[in-house]
């Protein structure tokens, strides 16, 4: 296992962990972001480096790979804010009792959902193809 203080920010690692096979290391959070599968869905998920301790320290980096997360991709599981799943327009909670569209929309039913980090997920899936198990 590669020690926590030897892990480099934004670098890709081969992992032994509960849910991730590959992950990008975040020095700020002392964790890895990788692709997880649950109930047939695939999405970016985070696991903490083993040395951070129980109960969340489950990722053991085995090998640093030569890939670095591109600077233009945010290292976040989901992007800030929410969007309306009905029309796709960004929405926000008014702080009292309702969600509102942030741009004009003909949508009558706002259904807020988190915004997946598609650029990160796409890059991670490309890395999984490049570095198979």
PyMOL commands that set and color helices and strands:
alter all, ss='L'
color gray80, all
select helices_A, chain A and resi 4-6+50-52+118-130
alter helices_A, ss='H'
color red, helices_A
select strands_A, chain A and resi 11-16+22-26+31-38+41-49+57-68+78-84+90-93+99-101+112-116
alter strands_A, ss='S'
color yellow, strands_A
deselect
rebuild
show_as cartoon
